[in-house]
Amino acid sequence: MQLKPLGLDHVVLRIVDLDRSLAFYCDVLGCHMDRRRDDLGLYHLRAGSSQVDLVTLDGQLGQKHGAPRSEGPNMDHFCLRIEPFNGPELIAYLRGHGLEPSEIAQRFGAEGEGPSLYVSDPDGNVVELKGAAGS
C-alpha cells in the first residue's frame, strides 16, 4: 500500500480560554464553528477545506493530557492559505485587532513560493497566513 496525502485535514490546539480563541480564529481569521462538543470541550472550526479544532484545558479531552509543556511549544506553527493577501492591508487589519504580525516574506508551501506572515494566537500558537504561490 502507498499512501497519498491530499492536504491538511485538521489541526488540534489545546487552549486556555475558549472565548478568546474563538474571537481570534472566527472574528479575526474568518473561521466559523462547524460543530461543537461542549461535553468534551472540543470545538471544530471550519478553515476552508480544513479544520482548526480547539480543545479547552478544563474539558474532558483537555484534562486527558495534563497541562501543556512549559519548557517550550508543543507545535512550531501551522499555516492557513488565505485570500486575499494584500500585505499592507493584512498587516493593518491584524494590528487593528491588537496583534503584531511578522514581516511579509516569500516562503515555500504546498503551492510553491508565495507571500506569508506569522501571527500568534491568544495561547501563543504561531499561525502562518499564506497567499497564493507566485504572488
N, C-alpha and C positions, 0 to 999 in steps of 0.2 A: 504494500500500500504506500502511495506517495500522497502526502497532504499538500493542499494548495491553499495558502492563506488568501482570503478575499478582502480583508480590511479590518479595521478596528471595530469590534462589536461593542464593547463597553469597558469602562474603567471604574473601579470601585474605590471611593475615597472615604476614609474614616474622618469624621468631622466632629467638632466640639459643639457648635451652635447651628441648629437647623435653619432658623430664620435668617441668620447672617449669610449662610451658604446659599440658601435659595435666592436671596436678594442678589448675590454675586452672579450665580450661574443663570438665573432666569431674567432678572431685571437688567443686568449689565451685559451678559454674554448672549442672551436671547434664547436660551434653552427653555423648554417647558415641561411641566410634570406629565409624565406618561402613565405612571402608576405609583401608588404609594402603599406601603405595608407598615402602617403605624405599629402593628403588633410586633414587628421585627425591628423597627427603627430603620427601615430601608426605603429609599426614595429614588425612583427611576426617572431621570431627566432625559428628554429627547434632545440630541445634538445632531441634527441632520439624520444620516443613516446609522448613527452610533448612539450610544447612551453614556451618560455620566451618572453612576449610581452613588448616592450618598448614604453612608451608614453612620448613625449617631452613636457616640460612645456610650450613652446611657441605655441604648436599646438592646434587645436580645442578641442581635448579631455583633454589635459593638463590644459588648461585655465578654463575648466569647474569646476574644484575643487579647484582652487586657489593654493597658494603656499603650498609646503609640510610643515607639522608641524615642528616648530623649536624647540620645547621643548623635542623632542625625536623621535626615529624612528617610521615610520608608520608600520613596519613589523620587527619581530625579525630576521628571516632568512628563506631561503628556501634551499632545498637540491637537488642536482643533483647526481644521481648514475652514476659513471664513470668507464670506463675500458680503459686501465689497471690502476691499483692502485699500483704503486711501490713507496712507501713512499719517499725514498731519491731522486729518480728521479723526482717525482712530486714536491717536495719542491724546488729542484734546478731549475726546469722549471719555477715555479711561481716566484721565486726570480729573475730569468733571465729576467722576464717581469716587474721588479720593484715592485713586490708585496711582502707582508710579511705574509705568511701563519701561522696559529696557529700550535701548536704541533699536531701530529697524536695521536688519542686515539680511543679506541673501543667504539662505540656508537650504540644505538638501532635505527633501522629504519624499513622501510616496509618489508625488507627481513630478519630482525633479527640483531644480533650484528655483526658489521663489522668496519673496519678502516675508519676514516674520519678526515678531517681537515676543518678549516674555512679560508676564504679569503674575503676581502671586494672589491666590485666593485667600479668604479670611483665615484659613488654617495653615498658611504657608506653603501649600502645594503650588508648584510652578506650572503655569499653563502657557504653552506656546500658541500664539494665534498666527496662522499662516495663510498667506494669499496664494493666488494661482501661480504655478510654475511659469517662468518666463516673463513675469510682470515686474 
